[in-house]
Structure formats: C-alpha cells, structure tokens
C-alpha cells in the first residue's frame, strides 16, 4: 500500500524518472551480453549479469511479489526448473544455475511490469532503455559517417568487453554495434526489447518502436533486414486497419524512417554493402556454417528430442562456432524438448495475436528465429510477461462480456 501511494504521488515527478533511469541502468546489465576482452584477465561478465538481475528482481518484487499474478507463474516455472535440473543432472555447472536464476528473475520482473504499484516506473524504464540503445547506435553511426571516428560504445559501458565492429570481410565495411557487442546482437536485442515493451504496454506499434526497428537495417545483417521488414510490414497493416486521421501520418513516418536509413547506407557505399551481403548469403562464413551444421544436427537427433531435451552443454552441431545462429526455437527444441518448447513459444504467439491480431502475430515471427541463446534473460522476461498478460486480458474480457480468441481461431481457414 505504501509503495502504491508513493507511486501515485511521484508519477511524473523527478523521483519517478530517476527511479525509472536507475532500473533501466540495471536492466541493461542484466539483458546485454558481454565477453571478457582478450588480455584483460577474467572479469566475471556473467556474474555481473546475475547481480544486476538480482537487483532488478528485488526492485520489481517490492510491489509485485505478493500479487496474485506472480503466483500464477510459480507452478509452470517450478515444472520448468525441475525439467532443466533433470536434463542437466548433476547441476554442478555455474551456467546451469545462472540459467535457472535468469528464469526466475524474469518471472519477478514480469510480475512488476504487469502488476503492482511500480508498474508505471518499470514501464518507463523500458522506454528509457530502448532510447539509450537507439541513441548510442545513432551517435556511433553519425560519428563514423560524419568524420570517420570509430567509438566502441559497448566498451565504454563494459570496460572488460570489446565490440566486434569489423565486418570480418576484407571489404572495408565497418558495422556499428551501439552499446552491444556485435551488430547482429544490436538487431536481436533491440527487436527483443521492442517486443517486450509491446507486450507490457499491450501495444506493439508506435513511432518510437518503428524508429528503433528501422535502425537495425543499418547493421547490414540478414536477420536484421528480414526481421525489420516483417515488423515494418506488420506496422503498416496495423495502421491501415484503423481508419483514423493519424494513419497517414504514421505511414508517412515509417516511409521517412526507411528511406532515411537507406540514404545513410548509400552514403557508406553500396558496393561494399552489396559485396558484404552477397558474401554472407553464400553461407560460407562461420555464421552460415553454424546454421547448416546446427540444422543437420537437429534433423539427425529429432527423434530423440520429441519428448526429452538435451543437456545445456550438448554439442548437436559438431563443434560449430555459433549454434544459436540457427534460431532460438530450434535450439529450444533440442535443449528443452519439443512439448516444452511449443508450450513456451505458443503462449508468446497467442499473446501477440490477442494484443494485435494478425499484425501482432507477424511482429512475433522474428522471435522464433532470433539469435538468442535459450536461457537469455530477455527471453524469459518476454515469456513470463506474456503469461501474465494473457491472464489479465482474460480477466478483462470476462468483465466486459467479451472473449479472447481461441487457439483454433488462429489457424488458417477459421
């Protein structure tokens, strides 16, 4: 009650914004991957994420852990935790324990985003975090375009970690990363944050989200281009489905963002960009090789993972460099099993459809092929928020005499 009264008094005040900024700062260090830079010792990057996650969960739990919503997450997450422990028994690895911690951190933070007196502060923190990621990328990109200055923004925030700005090809093309470690990581994590923000606010498309997603086009990653195209198409569908005077403005804004993004690409030199994208399309680089070998391992072991998954350290792609490049859904099926994976991703897809109908479902599609590892905190924050949001929407629909769509209504021909 005291927290609720404080929130009512401070909403829109300096205290409200300071609290949101502080939470966004902690949330960044929970969600953002980093690696120990070569020659700099053994800075515990994963431990920093765990500490940040614990602090985030503590703050969010102040006003939400006693709410009914949080206890709705307890049964499925207890089952999931037991499932992970059984598959990885004995759970001696720090990585296994950290993964379980990230799942439960996601549950507590999600409860704060959906329930409790601090919900406005936590929602505002998502805005601040997305703005910080977008601004860091824009400043880095502008410095490079305007004066050839390369600033490793990621290392400014993570002194123990170096960003991989070079394209990796001998084509003179540099790919910006913003505050993230790789260009592809920027694309994936910005999309993940936009989707999380859309679920938490129950609105997937606004000008801020469109600009953030459009910025991922400038990373020159196939995943970024594909996911941004799907999301922007869904945003156009959403705008056209609502006949309002602002629809034309929204579509015009989207067009300006896309055209402006490609104008910057043209300034970089389209020959270098085209050559780089062509080289990546041949699937001959480490990322492409990892995809092919991961798909091969998936098909080889499919009959074994129809029910049971594999341990976290299971090598299903014959030592490939980046098995997550094959997509998080494929990795989840291998490491968690098909039934658990379909349940987890199914509830997220159902939530997206319940919020935005077909355009929301389209906006959800890139999540299936995101290059997240299975136990990334951002994923479990998304999934737990989806579960609680569905519960809230069902209660609201019953109170209004309406009904949420059934799963069968999502299928073609229904």
N, C-alpha and C positions, 0 to 999 in steps of 0.2 A: 504493500500500500504506500509506504513512504517513497519507494522508487517511482511509483506511478504518479504521486503528487509532484515529486521533483521534476518528472518529465513534463507534466502539464505546465509547470511554471517556467521551465527553461526552454521549451520548444521554440526554436527560432532565435534564442538568445546566444550570447557568446559562449556560455557553458555548453550548450547543445553542440555547437560547431567544433569546439575544442575537443569534446568527448568523441565526436564522430571522426575527427582527424587522428586522434590517438588510436582509436580502434582500427582505422584504415591502415595506419602505420604497422600495427601488429599483424593485421590480416595479410598485408603484403609479404611479410617474412614467413608467415605460415604457408601461403599459396605459391610463392615464387621459388622455382628450383634454382639452385646454385651449386657450384662444384669448387673444390679446392684448387686454386691456381697452382700451376707447376712451380716448384721451388719455394713455396711459401709454407712448408710444414704441413700439419694435419689439422687445419681449422675444422671443427665439427659442424659442417653445414647442416646436416640432418638434425643434429641436436638443437641448433638454433631454431629450426622449424618446429621442433617439438616444444621448446619453451614458449615460442610465440603462440603455438596452438593452445597450450595450456592456459596462457594468459587470456587469449581470446575467449576460450570456453568459460573461464572464470567470470569475465565481464558479462558475457551473454547470459550465463547461468544465473546471475544475480537476480534477474527479473523473470526468468523463463523456466528454470529447472523445476519449480514447483507447479508449473502449469500442466494441465491435463495433456496438452499437446506433446510434451516431451515424453510422457509415459506411454504414448502411443508408439513411439519409436523403440522402446525398450525390448518388447518381445521379438520383433524381426531382427534387431541388431544383436541380441543375445544369441539367436539362432545363427546368424552370420558369423559372429565371433567364434562360436563353438565349431562351426564348419571350417573356418580358417585354421583353428588350432588343431583339429583332427587331421587336416590335409598336410599340415606342416609339423606334426608331432615328431620329436620333442621341439617345442618352440624356443630353442636356445638363441636364435638369431635376434640381434637388436632390430633388424629390419622388420621381422615379423611382428614384434611387439610394438614398434613405431607405427606400423600399418594399422594395427588394431586401435592404437591411440588416435590416429588420424580419423578413423571411422567414428569414434565416439566424440571427438572434438567437433566433427561435422554435425553430429546429432544435437549437441548442446547449442552450437551457434545457430543452426537452423531453427531450433525452438525459439531462440531470441529473435530471429528475423520474422517469424510468423506469429509468435505470441509474446506477451509480456510488455511491461511499461517502457522498456528501452528499444522497442521495435523502431520508432522513428529515428533514433540515433544510429542504429545498426543499418537501417536502410540508407541513411545519409552517408554512412561510411562507404557503402558500395559505390555511390556516386563519386565520392572523393577519390577512392582508389582507382576507378576507371579513368577519371580525369587525370590523375597523376601518371598513369601508364601512357595515356594518349599524349599528354603534354611532353613527357620525357622523350617519346618517339619523335614527335613533331620538331622539338628543339634540336635533337640529334640529327634528324634528316635535313633541317634547314641549314644547320652549320656546315654539313657536308656539301649540300648543293650550292650554298652561297659562297663559301670560302675554302672548300676542300678540307675543313677541320674535322677530324675524327675524334669524338669524345666517347669513351667507354662509360656510359651512364650506369650500366649494370655494376661495374666495379666501384663506382662512387658509393652505391648503396650496399654493395657486398665486396668489401676490400679483399677478401680471401678468394674471390672468384673472378675469372676473366671471361668477357663475352667473346663469342666466335663471330666476328663481324665479317670476315672474308668469306667470299662465296665458296672457296675451296677449289675453284677452277682458275686456270691461267687466262682470264679474260678481262682483268682489270675492273671487275664489278665488285663493289662493296655493298653488303646488305646490312641495313641498320637493324638493331635489336631493341632499342629503347632501354628500359630498365631490366629486360630479360637477358638470358644467357645466349640465346640463338634467335635468328629471325623467325624460324618456324615456331619456337616457343612463344614468341610475342603473339603470333597469329592464333595459336591454340588457346593461350591463356586469356587473351582479350575476348575471344569468342566465348570461352567458358564463363568469364565474368559477366559478359553481356547477357548470356542465357540465364545465369543465376539471378542477376538483377531483374530480368524479365519475369522469372517465376516468383520471386519475392514480392515484386510490385504488381504482379498479375497483369502485366502489360509488356509485350515483347518489343514493340517498335516505337521509338521516339527519335528525334533528330540527333540527340547525343549518342544513342546506340548506333545509328546509321553511320555517323562520322567515325566512330571507333572501329566499326567493322570495315568500313571503306579504307581506313588506314592500313589494314593488313594486306591490301593489294600491293603496297609498296615494299613488302618483304620479298616479293618475287618467288614465293613458294607455291607449288601447285595446290597444296592443301589450302593455303590462304586464298588463292584465287577462286578455287572451287567453292569453299565454304562461304566466302563473301558474296559470290554470285548467287548462291542459293538463298542466303539471308536477305540480300537486297531485292531479289525477286519476290520473296515472301513479304517483305515490307511494302512493295508496290501492290501486291494482291490485297494486303490489309488496308491500304489507303483507298484503293478502288472499291472495296466492299462497303465502305462507309461514305455515304453521299453527304459531304459537308463542304462548306466554303473553304475549309483549310486543306482539303485533299489536294488541290492543285499546288498549293504552297509546299506540301510535303513532297510530292513527286518532283517538283522543281528543285527542292533542296537536295534530294537524292541525286538528281541528274548533275547538279553543280558539283557535289562531292566527288562523284565518279569521274566526271570529266576533268576536274581539277587534279585528282590523283593521277590519272593517266598523262596529264600535261607535265607533271613532275617527272614521270617515268621517261617521257620523251626527252626532257632536258638531260637526263642521265646518259642518253644514247641508246636508242632502241636496238642497235646492232648487238651491243653487249648483252642487253637483257634477253633478246631473242636467242642468242647463241647459248646463254646460260640455261634458259628454259628448255631449249632443244636437247642440250646435254643431259639435263635431268630427266627428260622424257624417255631417253633410251634405256632407263632402268639399269645403267651400268655403274652408277655410283654406289657408295655404301648404303645410302637410304633405299635405293631401288633394289639392291641385292638383298638387304634385310627384309624388305617386303616379300620378295619372291620366295626366300628361304623360309620365312615365317608362314606364308600360305601353304608351302609344301609340307611343313611340319604339322600344320593344322589338319590338313587332309589326311596325312599319314596316321594321326592319332585320334581322328574324330570319333571312331567307335569306342574309344576308351574314355572320352570325356562327355558322353551323352548324359551321364548321371554324376560321376565324380570328376573333380578337377585335379590339378596337379599342384605340387608344392611351389612356393614362390621362386625357388632357385632352379626350377626345372628348365632345362635347355631344350626347347622344342624347335629351334631354328639352326641347330648345328653350329653354335658359336657365333651367330651373326651379331653385328655390332649394335643394332637398334631394333629389337623385336617390337617395340611399341610403334614403329613406323607402319606396321600392318594395321593399326587401328585398335582402339581400346576395346571394342566389342569382341573382336577375335581373341585378344589377349584375355579378356574376362572369361570367355567360354572355356579357354584352355586351363586357366588357373582357378576358376571357381566352379566350373561345370555348366552345362547348358541350362538346366532348370533355374538355377540361382541367377544366372546372367540374364535370362529372358525376363525373370520377375523384376530384377533391378532396373533394367533398361525399359521394360514395358511400362512400369509406373511413371517413369520420366516422360515417355512418349505420350501416355494417356493424359498427364498433367498439361503438357504442351498443347494437346488437342482441346482439352477442356477450357484452357485460357484463350487460345487464339484460333480454334478450329483448324482448317486446312493450312492457313498461313503459319499458325503456331507449330503445326506438325512439320512443315517444311523447315522452319527455323531450328527445329530439334535435330534434323537429319545429320548435320555435320558432327554432332556429338558422338554418333555411332562410330565415326571414322577418325575421331580426334586422336592425336598422338600423345595422349596421357598414359601414364602407367596406371595399372589397375587400382592401386591404393593411393593415388594422388589425393591430397586433402580437398582440392576443389571439386573433384568428382563426388565425394561422399557428402560434401556440403550441398551440392546440387541435388543429389538423390534424396537426402533427408528433408530438404526444403520442399521437394516435390511431394513426398508422402504427406507431410503436414498440410501443404496447400490443398491437396485433394480432400483431406478431412474437412478443412474449413469450407471449401466450395460445396461439399456435400451437405454440410450443416446449413449453409446459406440457401442452397437450392430447396431443401426441405422447408425452411422457414418461409420461402417465397412461393411455395407451391410448384416449383419447377424441379427438373431432374437433370442431372449431368448425363452426358451421352454414355451409353454402354460401350464396352469394348467392341461388340459386334457392329455398332454403327460406324466404326472407323473403317471397317473392311469395305473394299470396292463392291459396288452394286447395292449397298444398303441405303 
